[in-house]
């Protein structure tokens, strides 16, 4: 259990419920280093219904981030079509 994350999980639970009805969404998690973003995402993944797939990507901590960095992080999970598009620069 994450301390003081109940409100965040309530918000994410609303998105999970909407996704179960076919209404997709994107949740952006941001904050200072060490604030618990990764732990929150791991907690979210643990709450997903059995059989669901989830992917997460992160922005590079660089002055010039790589284009589509988070999507590239998730490319393996998103499948061969997405990987091919990224490899071709589309």
C-alpha positions in Angstrom: 0.0 0.0 0.0 1.3 3.4 -0.9 1.0 6.1 1.7 -1.1 9.1 0.7 -1.9 7.8 -2.8 -5.6 7.0 -2.2 -6.8 10.0 -4.1 -4.5 9.2 -7.1 -5.8 5.6 -7.1 -9.4 6.8 -7.0 -8.8 8.9 -10.1 -7.1 6.0 -11.8 -9.9 3.6 -10.8 -12.3 5.9 -12.7 -10.1 5.5 -15.8 -10.0 1.8 -15.4 -13.8 1.7 -15.1 -14.2 3.8 -18.3 -11.7 1.6 -20.2 -13.8 -1.5 -19.2 -16.7 0.3 -21.0 -14.6 0.9 -24.1 -13.6 4.5 -23.3 -9.8 4.7 -23.6 -7.7 7.4 -22.0 -4.2 8.4 -21.2 -3.0 9.3 -17.8 0.1 11.4 -17.5 2.0 11.1 -14.2 4.6 13.7 -13.5 6.5 15.0 -10.5 9.9 15.5 -9.0 12.4 12.7 -8.9 11.8 10.2 -6.1 8.2 11.3 -5.5 6.9 7.8 -6.3 5.7 7.9 -9.9 7.0 4.5 -10.7 5.5 3.0 -7.5 2.2 4.6 -8.5 2.3 3.0 -11.9 3.2 -0.4 -10.5 0.3 -0.1 -8.1 -2.0 0.8 -11.0 -0.9 -2.2 -13.0 -1.6 -4.4 -10.0 -5.2 -3.1 -9.9 -6.0 -3.9 -13.5 -8.5 -6.7 -14.2 -7.0 -10.1 -15.0 -6.2 -10.4 -18.7 -5.6 -6.7 -19.3 -2.4 -5.5 -20.9 -0.7 -2.3 -19.8 2.3 -0.4 -21.0 4.3 2.5 -19.6 6.9 4.7 -21.0 8.9 7.5 -19.6 10.5 10.7 -20.8 14.2 11.0 -20.9 16.0 13.1 -18.3 17.9 14.9 -21.0 18.0 18.4 -22.3 17.0 17.1 -25.7 14.7 14.1 -25.3 14.5 11.6 -28.1 11.4 11.9 -30.3 8.5 9.7 -29.1 10.6 8.4 -26.2 7.7 7.1 -24.1 6.1 5.4 -27.2 9.5 3.8 -28.0 9.7 2.5 -24.4 6.3 0.8 -25.0 6.9 -0.4 -28.6 7.6 -4.0 -27.6 4.2 -4.2 -25.8 2.3 -2.3 -28.5 3.2 -4.8 -31.1 4.9 -5.3 -34.5 2.9 -2.6 -36.3 4.0 0.1 -33.9 7.6 -1.1 -33.9 7.6 -1.0 -37.7 6.2 2.5 -37.8 8.9 3.7 -35.4 11.7 1.9 -37.3 10.5 3.5 -40.6 10.2 7.0 -39.0 6.5 7.2 -39.6 
